[in-house]
Amino acid sequence: MGRIFEVRKSTMFARWDKMAKQFTRLGKEIDMAVKQAGPDPDNNSYLRRCIINAKAVNMPKDRVEAAIKRAMGKDKTDYHEVLYEGYAPHGVALLVETATDNPTRTVANVRMHFNKGHGALGTSGSVAFLFNRIGEFKVKNNNLNIEDLEFELIDFGLEEIGEDSDGNIVIRTAYNEFGNMSKALEEKGIEIITAELTRLPTTTVGLDEEESTEVLKLVDNLEQDDDVQKVYHNLK
């Protein structure tokens, strides 16, 4: 019985840790969004996207409001987006998005993770060309007809549409059409679950199980870093 409890306790702590990291990441995004275009989500599409994503991971409303107030305060922390590029073992490309108030600390930590994981931190532009930056929306499929929706959204930058394993509709747009699509979905009353700017690899690298595990260990270590927001790779 004690063993079962220990397993359950470990799972519970892992879930809490993941949730805490999601809240921290979103808090930084909210901070940058408010600094970019103000605290009113009606006039700030970046902040509106952050609030949608906060709701998707059950971030309490008071924490969202506190993050907005903190971004407007006198003692606010200034976060900057910095992108790092490099290679994991076996030629797998990595892009590491960070939000940092101390780039010197962040680059040292990122380099340390690459070195320990038998990878190599590269220079700007060394692997970014291997990824396309796109907008991706996940919306509720409230009896929507995907073919009709595709026709309706084509003029707002739609590039791909389909369903995920949970039956939600996934919509992809070009990076520069993200705002147009977001506005169109809101005006049509379509419930947005998540709204992300993401990066998709143009080519992928296939590895065996042992090699893949080595790559994913480096990815996981990078994701655990407090300054890291997202990690993208082209592992098949």
ZATILUM-171841 format. One record per residue (C-alpha): residue number from 1; residue in one letter; x, y, z. Coordinates in steps of 0.1 Angstrom, whole numbers. Layout:
// ZATILUM-171841
+-----+-----+-------+-------+-------+
:   n : res :  east : north :    up :
+-----+-----+-------+-------+-------+
: NUM :   a :     X :     Y :     Z :
...
+-----+-----+-------+-------+-------+
//
This chain:
// ZATILUM-171841
+-----+-----+-------+-------+-------+
:   n : res :  east : north :    up :
+-----+-----+-------+-------+-------+
:   1 :   m :     0 :     0 :     0 :
:   2 :   g :    29 :    23 :     9 :
:   3 :   r :    44 :    18 :   -25 :
:   4 :   i :    12 :    27 :   -43 :
:   5 :   f :    10 :    59 :   -22 :
:   6 :   e :    46 :    68 :   -31 :
:   7 :   v :    39 :    63 :   -68 :
:   8 :   r :     7 :    84 :   -66 :
:   9 :   k :    26 :   111 :   -46 :
:  10 :   s :    54 :   112 :   -72 :
:  11 :   t :    28 :   115 :  -100 :
:  12 :   m :    10 :   143 :   -81 :
:  13 :   f :    42 :   163 :   -75 :
:  14 :   a :    52 :   159 :  -112 :
:  15 :   r :    18 :   172 :  -123 :
:  16 :   w :    22 :   202 :   -99 :
:  17 :   d :    57 :   209 :  -111 :
:  18 :   k :    45 :   209 :  -147 :
:  19 :   m :    16 :   232 :  -138 :
:  20 :   a :    40 :   256 :  -120 :
:  21 :   k :    63 :   258 :  -150 :
:  22 :   q :    33 :   265 :  -173 :
:  23 :   f :    21 :   293 :  -150 :
:  24 :   t :    56 :   308 :  -148 :
:  25 :   r :    60 :   307 :  -186 :
:  26 :   l :    26 :   323 :  -191 :
:  27 :   g :    34 :   349 :  -165 :
:  28 :   k :    64 :   360 :  -185 :
:  29 :   e :    44 :   360 :  -217 :
:  30 :   i :    18 :   382 :  -201 :
:  31 :   d :    45 :   405 :  -188 :
:  32 :   m :    59 :   410 :  -224 :
:  33 :   a :    25 :   413 :  -239 :
:  34 :   v :    15 :   441 :  -215 :
:  35 :   k :    47 :   460 :  -221 :
:  36 :   q :    42 :   456 :  -258 :
:  37 :   a :     6 :   469 :  -262 :
:  38 :   g :    -9 :   477 :  -228 :
:  39 :   p :   -31 :   459 :  -202 :
:  40 :   d :   -64 :   459 :  -221 :
:  41 :   p :   -69 :   425 :  -239 :
:  42 :   d :   -95 :   441 :  -261 :
:  43 :   n :   -68 :   462 :  -277 :
:  44 :   n :   -39 :   438 :  -272 :
:  45 :   s :   -41 :   406 :  -293 :
:  46 :   y :    -9 :   392 :  -278 :
:  47 :   l :   -23 :   396 :  -243 :
:  48 :   r :   -57 :   381 :  -254 :
:  49 :   r :   -38 :   351 :  -267 :
:  50 :   c :   -20 :   347 :  -234 :
:  51 :   i :   -53 :   348 :  -215 :
:  52 :   i :   -68 :   321 :  -237 :
:  53 :   n :   -38 :   299 :  -231 :
:  54 :   a :   -38 :   306 :  -194 :
:  55 :   k :   -74 :   294 :  -193 :
:  56 :   a :   -65 :   262 :  -212 :
:  57 :   v :   -40 :   252 :  -184 :
:  58 :   n :   -64 :   262 :  -156 :
:  59 :   m :   -43 :   292 :  -145 :
:  60 :   p :   -64 :   310 :  -119 :
:  61 :   k :   -79 :   343 :  -130 :
:  62 :   d :   -64 :   361 :  -100 :
:  63 :   r :   -29 :   349 :  -110 :
:  64 :   v :   -35 :   363 :  -145 :
:  65 :   e :   -47 :   396 :  -131 :
:  66 :   a :   -17 :   397 :  -107 :
:  67 :   a :     7 :   392 :  -137 :
:  68 :   i :    -9 :   420 :  -156 :
:  69 :   k :    -6 :   444 :  -126 :
:  70 :   r :    30 :   433 :  -119 :
:  71 :   a :    39 :   441 :  -155 :
:  72 :   m :    25 :   477 :  -150 :
:  73 :   g :    43 :   482 :  -116 :
:  74 :   k :    73 :   503 :  -108 :
:  75 :   d :    93 :   473 :   -97 :
:  76 :   k :    85 :   452 :  -128 :
:  77 :   t :   111 :   428 :  -143 :
:  78 :   d :   120 :   434 :  -179 :
:  79 :   y :   119 :   402 :  -199 :
:  80 :   h :   133 :   399 :  -234 :
:  81 :   e :   128 :   372 :  -259 :
:  82 :   v :   160 :   356 :  -270 :
:  83 :   l :   163 :   327 :  -295 :
:  84 :   y :   191 :   301 :  -293 :
:  85 :   e :   200 :   277 :  -320 :
:  86 :   g :   221 :   245 :  -321 :
:  87 :   y :   223 :   208 :  -326 :
:  88 :   a :   215 :   179 :  -303 :
:  89 :   p :   234 :   147 :  -307 :
:  90 :   h :   230 :   128 :  -341 :
:  91 :   g :   224 :   160 :  -361 :
:  92 :   v :   190 :   169 :  -347 :
:  93 :   a :   183 :   206 :  -349 :
:  94 :   l :   171 :   225 :  -318 :
:  95 :   l :   155 :   260 :  -314 :
:  96 :   v :   153 :   273 :  -279 :
:  97 :   e :   129 :   302 :  -271 :
:  98 :   t :   137 :   320 :  -239 :
:  99 :   a :   123 :   349 :  -219 :
: 100 :   t :   150 :   364 :  -197 :
: 101 :   d :   159 :   394 :  -176 :
: 102 :   n :   196 :   383 :  -177 :
: 103 :   p :   208 :   371 :  -212 :
: 104 :   t :   243 :   365 :  -198 :
: 105 :   r :   230 :   340 :  -173 :
: 106 :   t :   206 :   324 :  -199 :
: 107 :   v :   232 :   318 :  -226 :
: 108 :   a :   255 :   303 :  -200 :
: 109 :   n :   228 :   279 :  -189 :
: 110 :   v :   217 :   270 :  -224 :
: 111 :   r :   253 :   263 :  -234 :
: 112 :   m :   258 :   242 :  -203 :
: 113 :   h :   227 :   221 :  -212 :
: 114 :   f :   240 :   216 :  -248 :
: 115 :   n :   275 :   206 :  -237 :
: 116 :   k :   262 :   182 :  -210 :
: 117 :   g :   238 :   167 :  -235 :
: 118 :   h :   266 :   162 :  -261 :
: 119 :   g :   251 :   188 :  -284 :
: 120 :   a :   265 :   221 :  -297 :
: 121 :   l :   251 :   256 :  -294 :
: 122 :   g :   253 :   273 :  -327 :
: 123 :   t :   252 :   309 :  -341 :
: 124 :   s :   221 :   329 :  -351 :
: 125 :   g :   206 :   315 :  -383 :
: 126 :   s :   224 :   282 :  -381 :
: 127 :   v :   193 :   261 :  -378 :
: 128 :   a :   163 :   285 :  -379 :
: 129 :   f :   160 :   280 :  -416 :
: 130 :   l :   150 :   244 :  -410 :
: 131 :   f :   117 :   255 :  -393 :
: 132 :   n :    87 :   274 :  -405 :
: 133 :   r :    70 :   298 :  -380 :
: 134 :   i :    33 :   294 :  -381 :
: 135 :   g :     1 :   303 :  -362 :
: 136 :   e :   -18 :   273 :  -347 :
: 137 :   f :   -52 :   274 :  -332 :
: 138 :   k :   -71 :   246 :  -314 :
: 139 :   v :  -108 :   253 :  -314 :
: 140 :   k :  -139 :   234 :  -300 :
: 141 :   n :  -157 :   213 :  -325 :
: 142 :   n :  -192 :   224 :  -316 :
: 143 :   n :  -209 :   206 :  -344 :
: 144 :   l :  -188 :   225 :  -370 :
: 145 :   n :  -185 :   213 :  -405 :
: 146 :   i :  -148 :   213 :  -413 :
: 147 :   e :  -153 :   217 :  -451 :
: 148 :   d :  -176 :   247 :  -446 :
: 149 :   l :  -152 :   262 :  -420 :
: 150 :   e :  -123 :   257 :  -444 :
: 151 :   f :  -142 :   277 :  -471 :
: 152 :   e :  -151 :   304 :  -446 :
: 153 :   l :  -115 :   308 :  -433 :
: 154 :   i :   -95 :   307 :  -465 :
: 155 :   d :   -96 :   345 :  -468 :
: 156 :   f :   -81 :   349 :  -433 :
: 157 :   g :   -49 :   330 :  -440 :
: 158 :   l :   -59 :   294 :  -435 :
: 159 :   e :   -32 :   270 :  -446 :
: 160 :   e :   -42 :   237 :  -430 :
: 161 :   i :   -72 :   224 :  -411 :
: 162 :   g :   -79 :   191 :  -394 :
: 163 :   e :   -88 :   173 :  -362 :
: 164 :   d :   -67 :   162 :  -333 :
: 165 :   s :   -71 :   129 :  -314 :
: 166 :   d :   -96 :   146 :  -290 :
: 167 :   g :  -118 :   157 :  -318 :
: 168 :   n :  -109 :   194 :  -316 :
: 169 :   i :  -103 :   213 :  -348 :
: 170 :   v :   -67 :   224 :  -355 :
: 171 :   i :   -62 :   254 :  -377 :
: 172 :   r :   -28 :   266 :  -391 :
: 173 :   t :   -19 :   299 :  -407 :
: 174 :   a :    12 :   317 :  -419 :
: 175 :   y :    29 :   336 :  -391 :
: 176 :   n :    19 :   370 :  -405 :
: 177 :   e :   -18 :   359 :  -407 :
: 178 :   f :   -21 :   350 :  -371 :
: 179 :   g :   -39 :   382 :  -361 :
: 180 :   n :   -63 :   380 :  -390 :
: 181 :   m :   -73 :   344 :  -381 :
: 182 :   s :   -76 :   352 :  -344 :
: 183 :   k :  -100 :   380 :  -352 :
: 184 :   a :  -120 :   360 :  -376 :
: 185 :   l :  -125 :   331 :  -352 :
: 186 :   e :  -136 :   355 :  -324 :
: 187 :   e :  -160 :   373 :  -348 :
: 188 :   k :  -176 :   340 :  -358 :
: 189 :   g :  -180 :   330 :  -322 :
: 190 :   i :  -158 :   300 :  -325 :
: 191 :   e :  -144 :   289 :  -291 :
: 192 :   i :  -106 :   290 :  -291 :
: 193 :   i :   -90 :   265 :  -267 :
: 194 :   t :   -54 :   275 :  -274 :
: 195 :   a :   -37 :   300 :  -298 :
: 196 :   e :     1 :   296 :  -304 :
: 197 :   l :    28 :   309 :  -326 :
: 198 :   t :    49 :   277 :  -331 :
: 199 :   r :    76 :   263 :  -353 :
: 200 :   l :    74 :   233 :  -376 :
: 201 :   p :   104 :   215 :  -390 :
: 202 :   t :   107 :   214 :  -428 :
: 203 :   t :   127 :   182 :  -426 :
: 204 :   t :   130 :   155 :  -399 :
: 205 :   v :   157 :   132 :  -387 :
: 206 :   g :   150 :    96 :  -380 :
: 207 :   l :   169 :    79 :  -351 :
: 208 :   d :   167 :    46 :  -333 :
: 209 :   e :   153 :    44 :  -298 :
: 210 :   e :   186 :    48 :  -279 :
: 211 :   e :   196 :    78 :  -300 :
: 212 :   s :   161 :    94 :  -297 :
: 213 :   t :   162 :    90 :  -259 :
: 214 :   e :   196 :   109 :  -258 :
: 215 :   v :   181 :   137 :  -278 :
: 216 :   l :   149 :   139 :  -258 :
: 217 :   k :   169 :   140 :  -226 :
: 218 :   l :   186 :   172 :  -238 :
: 219 :   v :   153 :   186 :  -248 :
: 220 :   d :   138 :   178 :  -214 :
: 221 :   n :   168 :   194 :  -195 :
: 222 :   l :   164 :   226 :  -216 :
: 223 :   e :   127 :   227 :  -209 :
: 224 :   q :   133 :   225 :  -172 :
: 225 :   d :   154 :   256 :  -172 :
: 226 :   d :   136 :   286 :  -157 :
: 227 :   d :   144 :   309 :  -186 :
: 228 :   v :   133 :   286 :  -214 :
: 229 :   q :    98 :   290 :  -228 :
: 230 :   k :    98 :   264 :  -256 :
: 231 :   v :   121 :   240 :  -273 :
: 232 :   y :   116 :   229 :  -309 :
: 233 :   h :   134 :   200 :  -326 :
: 234 :   n :   132 :   181 :  -359 :
: 235 :   l :   134 :   146 :  -345 :
: 236 :   k :   111 :   124 :  -365 :
+-----+-----+-------+-------+-------+
//
